Amino acid sequence: MKVRNLFLFVLVSVLLASCNTEKKSQSPEEWSKNAVIYEVNVRQYTVEGTFNAFANRLPQLKELGVDVLWFMPIYPISQEGRKGTLGSYYAVKDYKGINPEFGKAEDFKALVKKAHEMGFKVILDWVANHTGRDNVWVKQHPDWFVKDSVGHILSPFDWTDVAKLDYKNPAMRAAMQDAMAYWVKEFDVDGFRCDVAGEVPTDFWNDTRAKLDKIKPVFMLAEADKAELAQKAFHADYNWPLLSTMNDIAKGKKQATDIDKVLAHHDSVYNPISFKMNFVTNHDENSWNGTEYERMGAGANAFVVLTYTYPGMPLIYTGQEIGLKKRLSFFEKDTVANWNNPAVFNFYKKLNELKHTQPALAVGKEKGQFIRYATTSPSVYIFERKVKGNAVLTVLNLSSQNQIVNFTKAKPSGEYTDYFQNMKTDASRLQGATLLPWQYKVYVSAKK
C-alpha cells in the first residue's frame, strides 16, 4: 500500500512538473492570444509605493483575471531638469538601476518571481528614445546624443527633462540592447512596452527583437501606430485610432459607424498576425487628458465593452478596475485612495472571463472572423467575432438617445446566451429592439 501511494505521489509530481514546464515554455504568441494587460503605476498603487507593497496586491489582480503586468519605468529618475518633486518615470538616469523610491533590485526580482509563480507575465516599460538629463551616459558618452549646432544636447519635442539619443551611433545601439538584455537575463522579465517606439529607427527594433529572442522569446508592445514596426519587431501597438474615435463619438463629433474605418485601415496596412492594444485610459490619458469618465461620460462602460470584444488586446490601467475618477498626478505622490468598488471590479472581472473563455476573441493567428451587421442607425454598432465552435456578438448603442435596431442587410441568427444576464435568447429578437442610451449587450454562442 505504501509503495502504491509513493508511486502515485511520484506520478502526480511528474505530471504537475510537466504541466508547469509546458506552460512556461509557451511562446508569447501563444500566451498573449486571449490575454488582458494591466498597467502598473507603482508610485500611486499603494501608500508605500514600493515593490513589496504591490506584491501584496497580486492576489486581487489574480482574482480580477489580468494576465500581463506592464510596469511603468522602474529605473532611477534624473535630478537635472526634474519636473515636480518626484520627476517623470521616463527621465531615466540609469538603465540598469532601480528607483530607490520603489525598493531594491532584490525586491523587484522577488516580485517577478512571485508574479510568475501566480501565472502572470511581466513586461517593463522601456525608454529608448531619450534618457534623463543626468543619465550616466551623458558624461561617459556625450557623443551618443543628438546635439544642436553649438554642441548642446537636444530634448525631443518640449520634454525639457530628457536628452535625445543618436541612433546613428553603433556603440549607443549596442549599449541599449545590452541594457534590455540585462533585465531579461537577470530578472526574467517577459518583454517590453517601448515608449515612443515610432521615434526610434525600425531597424534597431528589428535587430533588438532578434537578439532578445535568443535569450528568451519576448513579448513586444510599441507605443506607436506604425505598421512597419509590426512586421518583425513588435507583436502589438497602440490603438490610438480607436481611442480617438471613441472620444469623438462621446463628444458627438463622430458616429459609431466611423469605427469601421479603424479596422479597415489596420487590415489594409498591418502584418495580419499583429494586433492592437485597445484602451479607454492609460497613464498619459488619465493624467493629461482626463479619466474615461471625463472624456466619455455615461458611455464609458459601453466603450470598455468595445475594447474587450473588438479585435485586439484590452488594457486596464491602475485604478480603472475600481472606477477611479481622478487624474493621478504624474510628478508627485498621489495614491489611489479607495480600492473598494465591487460593482466596477466585478464588471471588469466578468469581461476578463469573457476574453479568456471565448476563442473567437483571440488575437494573432487564431483571431476570429469579424462580421459587421449594419443598421439604419449610425449610433448602433453591432458586430460578431466567430471561429469554428464559438461566436461572440456585441450590440452597442453609442449615443445618449434610444435607438431602434433595424438591420439593413445581413443579420445574426440562431440561439445565443446573454453573457451579462446569463439568459438564452434568439438573435432574431434583436430586429426592432430598442436600445437604451449607451446600452451594451454581449451574446455568446456555440457555433458548428
Secondary structure, 3 states (H helix, E strand, C coil): CHHHHHHHHHHHHHHHHHHHHHHHCCCHHHHCCCCCEEEECHHHHCCCCCHHHHHCCHHHHHHHCCCEEEECCCCCECCCCCCCCCCCCCCECCCCCCCCCCCCHHHHHHHHHHHHHCCCEEEEEECCCEEECCCHHHHHCHHHECECCCCCECCCCCCCCEEEECCCCHHHHHHHHHHHHHHHHHHCCCEEEECCHHHCCHHHHHHHHHHHHHHCCCEEEECCCCCCHHHHCCCEEECHHHHHHHHHHHCCCCCHHHHHHHHHHHHHHCCCCCEEEECCCCHHHHHHHCCHHHHHHHHHHHHHHHHHHCCCEEEEECCHHHCCCCCCCCCCCCCCCCCCCHHHHHHHHHHHHHHHHCHHHCCHHHCCEEEEECECCCCEEEEEEEECCEEEEEEEECCCCCEECCECCCCCCCEEEECCCCEEEEHHHHCCCEECCCCEEEEEECCC
